[in-house]
Amino acid sequence: MTIPADVLTRIQQLREQLNAYSHQYYVLDAPTVPDAEYDRLFRELQSLEAEHPDAISNDSPTQKVGAEPLASFSQVTHERSMLSLDNAMNQNELIDFERKVRARLKTGSDLDLSQTLEYACEPKLDGLAVSLLYENGQLTQAATRGDGTTGENITLNVRTIKNVPLSLRGSLANSDYPERIEVRGEIYIPKAGFEKLNQAARANGAKVFANPRNAAAGSLRQLDSRITAQRPLEFCAYSIGVVSDEFELPKTHSEILNCIKHWGLKINSDMAVVQGIDACVAYFTQMGEKRDALDYDIDGIVFKINDLGLQERLGFVARAPRWAIAAKFPAQEEITTLEGVDFQVGRTGALTPVARLKAVHVAGVMVSNATLHNMDEVARLGVKIGDEVIIRRAGDVIPQVVAVVLDRRPNTVRDIVLPQTCPVCGSNVERIETEAVARCSGGLYCGAQRKEAIKHFASRKALDIDGLGNKLVEQLVDAGLINSFDDLFHLQLDEVASLERMAKKSAQNLLNSLEKAKNTTLGRFLYALGIREVGVTTAQNLADHFGFLERIEQADEASLLAVPDIGEIVAKHILAFFNEEHNKIIIEQLRKVGVNWQESEPVSADQQADLPLAGKVFVITGTLSEMGRDDAKQHLQALGAKVTGSVSAKTDCLLAGEKAGSKLTKAQSLGIDILDEAGFIEMLKQYLVEVL
């Protein structure tokens, strides 16, 4: 049957594009498009070839797994091909997979297909597929998958990976393992290791990796294995390849994985064996919900018929087994067009470039904006308005632009230019040479800074003004009712009640909260002022060290450097803040409207040792209904206790509020003292009387 010319042209275009992308991904470790784009093009080619089977050729991407190995490594021919997997992009395709499996098993078979099929379920790690060959229990060869037939010899590099055993556990004499066994799996970099790797790269001015998969692939392809040894690589096994004939293997895939674990290699602790395709769908949903909390990246779940006999009956197609499928999660990376850049002004005046995008679905959410962080990041990416860009969104992380697709750059692109004046108030934009961030010089004169500063002032860890949310702050500023912190305490009932979606009761509740917020602590007040780089802990350290606001206002740099955790940069920000006359006026105005806090001489080391809870380690968990956890922490620290975030054998007491979870369970297992909130308040009453 004659194939239309336009179809042949499209097939050839897709093959060339996919081969180019495959080369970038597998060989250069520098992909220019996200996986989702590759998958779309691949499925289009599959569909066209299915409609026109005469067009299929041996060099089509649908007939092979990966790409040619790097010439800089010697080549390894796999004794058994390392195949890829077909994908299921939605629940219907996963259910259809079982339908096809049952249809194939039914043909010429005497099997009882009324029984539920058993599946092994494994998270699909986003790394690099490799094979490890052990002979007489010793690691003799490691190779990448390559094109599925021929891979790269990366033995020296793999030997440096800490969780890859050079010798299998057990004894060959006792037949604990085969004489020859090939273990297949994924080499990847956990999320924490990836962040540290990129932090070090930024600190050294080196190129950062786009994602953990690229980092793992680049690490494995180092010609100097000493570099590989410094990378936080891990190996996780998912199957076997060749195995000595004399060794009797278990009858199921899951039992083989347990053998691999017994031999000393890692398998995924989140794997499961389930009955039926409905249970597979449930497992897929469960792991999708856990995905962002895992300490490693996954892009889907692999489902395999667990029975090896059934696997053998089902066999293979050209590039994939018929008994397994990879169900893919929504892509965390997508490709779209950068249509423009807006500059947002934050509480400290920082100008952040925000990409305006052609709306695209990423990780199940429609994304139309993404952060570009700062102008240094814009320069590093080399991004321009009009570019095709790759967007990444993982969990609740703000979407970000991670790369530019340079081979799609149009001639009409425009440079991203930092504005010389603030887009909100028109004040000059300043950029200190040593800082990546540009800032508006307008201060509280700038409407954006005013709003953000007041939001911060009212936030839970600052003055904790209940009912004064972000939207209400914006309403109050836009209505001209507040321009500075002290204006909050001059608000009148009628003017607040007149705002949209406000009533007298809500307005009165806000005024009551404002009155209550006047009584605060020195640490909270310092944090509320919004001094650059002064967070909750630093503010409390200042309060504990000096005891009086006046002493902090008059402190010189040397005095500030004596405060725990304060370095030169933070000290300079504190000095600059208190040297500004308008900041002193703001503080004085707040005092005039009744904002107050207790001041006292700092507690000496000897006095600290005499406090009733000195040396005691507390952990707080759950919800405290009578007081916030921050307040509870401050009370404990005032009594000399150390408050930590995790339960251990060194913990003396756990303060457990409502909905306490794993920390409570662990404390109970360790026999640690546990206080509920009522008991804690009673304890405070006793100790506070004693302290005062």
Disulfide bonds with the S-S distance in Angstrom:
none
